[in-house]
Amino acid sequence: MTIELFSAADFHAPEAEARRLVLANDADPREADLSDIDVVELQFPKFVDGRAFSQAFLLRRRLGYTGQIRATGDVLIDQLVQMVRSGFTQAVLRADQDPAHGARLLAHYAAFYQGDAVQASPLFARNATAAPA
């Protein structure tokens, strides 16, 4: 899975409001009705508040949500790698953040050893199943 990067100054949600669910960062995603929802928007009110990472992980791994998960609020490029690993597919970066710089930073990481919300198996297990017997 990859992540689309947007600048807050240029971003306008393309989907219909009825197909977008905005969750407060203290909401439990397990209680949300995800039927007919294309985008779940998770809030980062402050850079140091990481509750949206847990919400994204719950949506992907426990609830099996396959739609878009968008990060909004105080989103910095420093958070992008963890966002990808937590299941986010879109990030609306704070106005002073450069999406092109964020994309270059993400290009440094081709794979991760540990499993995550997107790829549950660790790298050694993926390699073992890909290797011929």
C-alpha positions, 0 to 999 in steps of 0.5 A: 500500500502507498500513501497519497500526499496532499498539502493542506493549502491545496486539499479539498475532499473529492468524495461526497460528504455522505461517503466520508466518516470523520472520527474524533481521535478519542472515538472507538472505530469498532463502534463506527458504521463503516457501510457505504463509507469510502474514506475514514478521516482520522484527526491529528490535533497535535503532532504528539497525539498519536491516537489516530495511529491506533485507530488506523491499525484497528480499522485495517487489521481488526475491522478489515476496512479496505477503503481510504484512511486519511490523516488530517490536522497537525500532520508532518512528514516525520510521521509518514512512515508510521502512517503507511505501516499503520494503514493510512492511504492519504495524508493531508500535510500541514501547510508548512510541509512539502509533499515532494520531500515527504515522497522522497523520504518514503522512497528510502524504505523498500520493506520493513522487517516487522509485520504491520497493519498492511503486511502482517507477516514479518519479512523472514516469513514472507521470504520463507514462503517465496523461497523454493523448497 
